[in-house]
Amino acid sequence: MDGFYGRILKVDMNDQTFKIETLDADIYRQYLGGKGLASYLLFQNNPPGVDPLAPENCLIFATGPFSGSSIWGSCRYGVYSKSPQTGIYAESYAGGRVPEAIDATGFDALLIHGAAANPTALRIHPEGAEFHPAADLWGRDSYQSENALHERFALAGFKKSGALVIGPAGENLVRFAVIENDYWRSAGRTGLGAVMGSKKLKGIMFQGDCRRPLADPEKLTAETRVFAKTNARHPGVMAYKNNGTPMMVKIMNAAGAFPTRYWSQGSYAEWPEISAEALHQRCQVKPRACRKCFMACGRLTTIEQGRHKGLTLEGPEYETIYAFGGLCQINNIAEIAYLNDICDRLGMDTITAGNLCAFTIEAVRRGRIKYPIAYGKVDAIATLLQMIAEKQGIGAILAEGIVPAAKTWHLENLAVHVKGLEPAGYDPRVLKGMGLGYATSDRGACHLRATFYKPELSGLSDPDDPADKAELFIDYEDRLTIFDSLVLCRFFRDLYPWEKLVELLQIVTGEALDESGLRQVATRTADLVRRFNLREGMNPRADCLPRELHRRLKDSGKRITENELSLMLDDYYCLRGWNPHGIPPAAADV
């Protein structure tokens, strides 16, 4: 079967050995690559009930059949494990330039288990793995660490090289630590940086010059040329190129769904100060793209004035702006960029970090703790971020995540999360389909599994009507599961409908898999991940929203009731083929 290397690399950190294995071609047909393949490997290789920070928990990196090809939007990788933040399935994705180096090593997946006795760096290449001492890198920030890996381990003779690293937060097992690459690209949710840290794995250098076999390379080249010519000026493409994800600040405030003052309001009066327009007017901004991308949604930003003059980073993205700007009420885009930079250097997820800072502010306001922090106080928030990464003072409590912190401070009814993961910047009291998305996502409250804010904001689905949401939601969710298995960037969702995915997959693999066949792959993957979560102790009743998100927004009065969510859940379970309690059917193939 074309489109795959047919090789899996398994690395044992305990005794610093590796082995290369092959898989039956039917596994690739059933699950493809990326999320599908990695979920299969995780289910097969992880001991049931394993502690996420135990050596036995597997950490899996995977690319897909489109990786390394000329297909636009294909320069991404996925990383998968059991989450130390949620205790269930973990997945995260990142782009940049490194994904092509990962793919060029010539493996469909890299599976890492065990834990080294001392800080270690890996070098992965087509022949396998090398283990290198990295004690002197332990404690360095993510930028310094990435530079060091390139200086030490990027050997001559390979066409492609790239490094993944963790920062101090990952080393210290902060449960929402991220994996960083290309300085500013993050596999940013569910705490996969902490899994790396638990294995004493500071970073991985990937090098190679392998290319996946393609069924019809000439046809693919012609197809991707036509695709670029047809879509390069698409309105959605131009919106991302001109403004990046910060454009959502204006859109979400207009919709009344911009989470503000720790989820109590749906709009922020000072949003113009943290908008895309503010970013472009007050900073030097250049569009920046991953490889194989003409959208260039990234914002390479240099602050030109004020106390952070000269600071350069890629960002801040919308989710970082909502988390620090909306939830924490910081009304200066340069200060949000500053906090973004701190998180990147420390290696922490900005969504969770911003949520926890705002939650701490509320804990102070309600008299549950004493700590010098308040809304809008940038330096106090910056200090708290450092304390979290170092596990000092109250930072040690917050480093364990929202659920333990809320329990410690007796604020369980205030804490906004689903299954231990905080939502993104789309309030489900206004966009009710997002409520279904947060409740059912296989990794906790997540906007990316279906990106259902898109049809609700565009009017394709009435955002205020919970009826008949599930069918369209599953269509989006299944197609994006295929995106994650191929692996493709979410922002190409309008450009790759089902029929285009079918066409490209046949050109790449030679397999005549129609839309129905692709939907079966998505369903098979969704059922497998659900079984994994149930095996790891997730109660289906956790498919819910926190109490705080059933309260009315203070500014608009909007709400989502428990009955409205229950209606959507019933429809979702039925259309998924799960029983009324959210249990999928048994399967013989795992």
Summary of the structure (lengths in Angstrom):
residues: 590
radius of gyration: 22.3
end to end distance: 21.0
largest distance: 66.8
contacts: 2239
relative contact order: 0.12
helix: 43%
strand: 14%
